[in-house]
Amino acid sequence: MRDILGNLDTEIHLSDPDPVKRAQKKMRTPLPKRFYKEAKAGAVEGGFAVLLDGKPVRTPSGKPFVLPTLASAELVAGEYDLQVGEINPSTMPHTRLANTALDGVVDQVDAVLQDVQLFSSSDLVCYRSEGPEPLVERQAQAWNPYLEWSKAALNARFFLAQGVMPVEQPKEAIEAIGIALRKYAEPMKAACLHSMTALTGSALLALAVAEGHVSPERAWNDAHVDEDWTIDQWGEDFEATARKAYRWLEMKAAAELLQAVR
């Protein structure tokens, strides 16, 4: 399932798993010219479409590009409207995610949500470093609130692990996450939640954003406690920073699209 979701792109299969390298490759590939004057959202049968000079766009597989709300269609139309000269999919995260939902998730919603549930069995926030102490404290400060929230709001109590040794989580906790995921059993919602989960490595972080418990920005920062610690100790890796910035745009788009389809 993660391979299916990870390999869907706006027009072709992903040329590289690294989003920055993928964007660089696409920059070397001739992009389609902007052929339309106006991009806007409009009502169609079954929902809302993106209209380019009045003509509806379609997904990469040729399906009707129909979104459930006007707000979600406006997000995508806005990306089309911002294209200058050429249409560059790497600058259109809402569009790419919507295409993923319409082409790849629509018939596999349950499997996608099960994958999110599976993340919770080895969730980022449950695995703590054995040292040094400042890092341990930073992890606890960032991640403990999510465990407290999941226990209070989702009735899901998780165990902590130190180091790389796995810990088996309570069956009741995993089942509670499955119950919480039921409200996201629609293609667009499931795709957005899966994207946030995969980008952060945490179902709990993604659910906390989806449920309005924390902002996408806070969840993103909390997901990178270890990485930020390494930067503090050894300095910044500029390629890693560029990759992180690109992935943040995907995280932000997933949170925005999820909010828009409600």
N, C-alpha and C positions, 0 to 999 in steps of 0.2 A: 504493500500500500504506500509506504513512504517513497518507493521508487516511482510509482505511478504519479503521485502528487509532485514529486521533485522534478520529474522529467517533462511536465507540461509547460509549454511556453506559449507566448502570444501567437507565434507563427510556425515555429519549428521546435523540435526537441532541443533541450538545452545542450549547448555545445561544450559546456564546462560546468562542473559543480560549484566552482568558485564564482560568485556573482560579479566580482570585479573583473576577473579574467573574461567572463562571459560578455560583459559590457564592452571590454576592449576588443574582443573578437567581432562583436557586432558593429563596432565603429569601423572596422576594416572591411565589413561586408556592405555593399551598396544597399542603402535603405530606400524604401518606397517614398516617392515624392508626395508631399501633401497635395491632394487633388481636389479638396473641398474648400469652400469659403467659410461655411458655418457648421459648427457642431453643437447640437443641443439635444436635450432629453425630451421625449414625447410619449404619450400614452399609446399603447398598441394592445391588440388582443392578448390577454394573459398577463399584462404587466406594463413595463416601461422599457423603451428602447433608446439607443443612441442613434440619432439621425444626422447623417452627413449630407448637407444640402437636401434634406428631406428624405434621404434614402437610409433605411436601417442597416447597421453593420451586422455582421455574422461572426460566429466564433471561428477559430482556426479549422475546425472540422466541418464547418458549413452549417452549423445549427443556428437558429434564430437567437440573437443576443438579446434576451428579454430578462430584465431584472425585476425583483418583486416590488420595489418602491421607487418613487420619483427621486428621492434623495440619493439612492445608490446609482441610478442612471446619470444623475447630474455629476456625481464624482467622476465617472468615466468620461462623460462628455467634456468635462473640464480638462481632462488630460489630452483629449483629441484637440481641443481648442488651443492648448498651449504649444502644440507642435509647430515648429517654424521651419519651413522649407521641406523637411523630411519627417517621416513618422518613425520615431525611435522608441521601440517597445521597452528599452531599458529605463526610460523615463516615465513609464506608465504602470506603476505597481498596482493600482486599482484595477486597471484593465486586465493585466495578466492574471490577477487573482480571480477576477470574475470569470475569465475564460477557463481557468482551472476548475472552478465550481461547475460551470455549465457543460464542459466537455469531459471532465474526469471524475467529478464527485456525484453528479446527479443520480447515477445508478448504484452508488456505493456509499451512501451516507452512513449506514450502520458500520461498515468496515472502517471508515474514516474516524468515526467517533470511538470505535474500539481501539484504534491506534492511539488516540489521545489518552484513553483510559490506561493503555499499556505504559505510556510515559510515566504515569503516576506511580507505577510499581518500582521505578528506579529514578524518582524525581530529583532534579538538581538540588532542591532545597533540603533534602534529607541527607546528603552526603557532605560531611565536614572534614576539613583538614585536621591532621594530628598536630600541626604546628606550622609556623611559629604562632605564638599566642596572639599577637596583634591581628593576624589573619583569621584565626579562630574567632576572635571577638567580632571582627568585621562581618564574618559570615553569620554569626548568631544575631547580630543587630539587624542585618538585612533580611534574613530568612525566617527567623523564629516567628515574626508576625504572621507569615503566611500559614505556618502550621497551626498557630492559635486560631486564625480565621477559619481554616478548613475544619477544625474541630468544632468550632462554635456554629458556623454557618452551614456546613455541609455534613456534619456528623461523621467526619473522616479523621481519624487519629492515626498519625504516621509515626514510625520509629526512625531514630537517627542512626547513622552509620559513620564511622571514622575511617579515613583512608579509602582504599579502593575495594575493600572486601564488601560484597553485596549483602544486603539485609532483606529478609523476606518481610514484606509489609502485611499487615492484617488483612485477611480476606474482606472483612467488613468495611475497611477503609476504601479498598479498590471498588467494592460494590457501591459505596456511597458516591464515589466519583462518577460511576456509571449512571446513577440516578440523576445526579446534577447535570449530566450531559444530555439528558432526554430533551430538554427545551431547545437544544441546538440541532435537532434532527431535521434540518432543511439544508439543501446543498450549499447555499451561500454562507449560512451561519457555520456549518460544519467546516467548510474550507477555511474560513477566517480563523476559527478557533484552532484548527490543525496548524495553520501557518504560524500563529503566535506561539503555539506549543513547541513546534520544531525549531523556531528561531531562538527561543529562550532555553530549550531543553527542559521545560517544566510545565506540566499540566496545571499545577497549582498557580503559577504565575499567570498563565493564560486565562484560567478561570477567574482569578481575582480581577483581571482587567475586564473580562466579559461581564462579570457581575457588578462592575462599577465600584469595586472595593478599593482599587488603586488606579492611578493613571497609567497609560501606556509608557510614559517616560520613566516613572518610578520603577515599574516592572522591568523595563529594559536595563536600567542602571543596576537593579538588584540582581539581574541575571549575569552581570559581568563583574561581580565582586572579585573573583579570582583573577580575571584578566586585568582589571584595574590595579590590583595589588602587584601583579608582575610588572606592570608599567611603572608603578611607583618605585619598585626596587631596581629595575634594569633599564628603564627608559622606553621610549615609544618605538614601535615597529610601524613604519608609515604604511606599508602594504596592509598590515593587519588593521590599522586605523581606518584606511579607506574601505576595506571589506566590511568592517563594523558599521561604518556610516551608511554604506549601501544597504546592509541588512536592516538597519534601523528604519530606513524608508519603507522597507517591506513590512516591518512590524507596525509602523504607524498606519500604513495603508490598510492592513488587516483590521486593526482596531477601528479605524474610521469606517470601513465598509461594513463591519459588523454592526456598528451603531446605526448606520444608514439603512440597513435592511430590517430594522425592528419597527 
